[in-house]
Amino acid sequence: MGCCSARCMLILLCCLQLITALERQVFDFLGYQWAPIMINFFHIITVILGLFGVIQYRTRYVILYLLWMLLWVGWNVFVCCLYLDLGGLSKDSDILSLGVSSHRSWWKDNGPGCESDALLSTGWQSQKNPQLTTVLSCWLEYQYIEILHCIVQLLISVSVLCCCLLYVFFFQFGINSTSSFPYLSPPLWGVG
């Protein structure tokens, strides 16, 4: 097995996806966005199972991982549409917090370059959901940061899908890897 094998590439992509999913999970916890927290949790578990399947040549785990990738792509497209206000969706809705809290994205108040001004009036205490700060300006608006998170996840997911499909195609349909593609490793699907 070479260092550029499809198996090594899948392991690398799984590790990269795990790191970015954990980062995304942290910021969703900070913003109390319960729907993404639950879906990220399932994603992290599935990526770990997929990583185990790739390392141990377990076909069922890899297939589960690939099926989850399709759902994960759909979720990220939905979140992009939500933050772009496409298709009747609104970023100001309580969809991501499941209506349990009035919290929004953590990046809304804490984005890069955001200047906040503390409210000095006592009128904020009588409001139903008081906000202690008002964001004056940011370098990059919060919805674009959330969309960038989704785009990173989409790029990694599409790379995983392409890598797995090429891997299956080359070895399941009898293409000789030693003459045409010497950098690919032994088949994942023949064992397990």
Backbone hydrogen bonds, N-H to C=O, Kabsch-Sander energy under -0.5 kcal/mol:
donor,donor_aa,acceptor,acceptor_aa,energy
5,S,2,G,-1.2
9,M,5,S,-2.2
10,L,6,A,-2.4
11,I,7,R,-2.2
12,L,8,C,-2.6
13,L,9,M,-2.7
14,C,10,L,-2.6
15,C,11,I,-2.3
16,L,12,L,-2.5
17,Q,13,L,-2.6
18,L,14,C,-2.3
19,I,15,C,-2.2
20,T,16,L,-2.3
21,A,17,Q,-2.1
22,L,18,L,-2.2
23,E,19,I,-2.1
24,R,20,T,-2.2
25,Q,21,A,-2.3
26,V,22,L,-1.9
27,F,23,E,-1.7
28,D,24,R,-1.9
29,F,25,Q,-2.1
30,L,26,V,-2.0
31,G,27,F,-1.2
32,Y,29,F,-1.0
33,Q,28,D,-2.2
34,W,32,Y,-1.0
35,A,96,L,-2.4
37,I,33,Q,-1.6
38,M,34,W,-2.2
39,I,35,A,-2.3
40,N,36,P,-2.9
41,F,37,I,-1.9
42,F,38,M,-2.1
43,H,39,I,-2.3
44,I,40,N,-2.8
45,I,41,F,-2.1
46,T,42,F,-2.5
47,V,43,H,-2.7
48,I,44,I,-2.1
49,L,45,I,-2.3
50,G,46,T,-2.7
51,L,47,V,-2.7
52,F,48,I,-2.3
53,G,49,L,-2.6
54,V,50,G,-2.4
55,I,51,L,-2.4
56,Q,52,F,-2.8
57,Y,53,G,-0.6
58,R,53,G,-2.4
59,T,57,Y,-0.8
62,V,58,R,-1.7
63,I,59,T,-2.6
64,L,60,R,-2.4
65,Y,61,Y,-2.4
66,L,62,V,-2.5
67,L,63,I,-2.5
68,W,64,L,-2.4
69,M,65,Y,-1.9
70,L,66,L,-1.3
71,L,67,L,-1.4
72,W,68,W,-3.0
73,V,69,M,-2.4
74,G,70,L,-1.8
75,W,71,L,-2.4
76,N,72,W,-2.3
77,V,73,V,-2.2
78,F,74,G,-2.2
79,V,75,W,-2.4
80,C,76,N,-2.2
81,C,77,V,-2.5
82,L,78,F,-2.4
83,Y,79,V,-2.5
84,L,80,C,-1.6
85,D,82,L,-1.1
86,L,81,C,-2.8
89,L,86,L,-1.4
93,S,90,S,-1.5
98,L,95,I,-1.0
99,G,94,D,-1.6
100,V,97,S,-1.8
101,S,97,S,-0.5
108,K,105,S,-1.5
109,D,106,W,-0.8
110,N,106,W,-1.4
111,G,107,W,-1.0
114,C,111,G,-1.8
115,E,137,S,-2.2
116,S,114,C,-0.5
117,D,134,T,-2.1
119,L,132,L,-1.8
124,W,121,S,-0.5
125,Q,122,T,-1.1
126,S,123,G,-0.9
127,Q,124,W,-0.9
132,L,130,P,-0.5
134,T,117,D,-1.5
136,L,115,E,-3.1
136,L,134,T,-0.5
137,S,115,E,-0.8
139,W,112,P,-1.8
140,L,112,P,-0.8
144,Y,141,E,-0.9
145,I,141,E,-1.3
146,E,142,Y,-2.3
147,I,143,Q,-2.0
148,L,144,Y,-2.2
149,H,145,I,-2.0
150,C,146,E,-1.9
151,I,147,I,-2.7
152,V,148,L,-2.4
153,Q,149,H,-2.1
154,L,150,C,-2.8
155,L,151,I,-2.7
156,I,152,V,-2.2
157,S,153,Q,-2.6
158,V,154,L,-2.7
159,S,155,L,-2.0
160,V,156,I,-2.4
161,L,157,S,-2.6
162,C,158,V,-2.7
163,C,159,S,-2.6
164,C,160,V,-2.6
165,L,161,L,-2.6
166,L,162,C,-2.6
167,Y,163,C,-2.2
168,V,164,C,-2.6
169,F,165,L,-2.7
170,F,166,L,-2.6
171,F,167,Y,-1.4
172,Q,168,V,-2.9
173,F,169,F,-1.3
174,G,171,F,-0.5
175,I,170,F,-1.2
177,S,175,I,-0.7
180,S,176,N,-1.8
181,F,176,N,-0.6
184,L,181,F,-1.4
191,V,188,L,-0.6
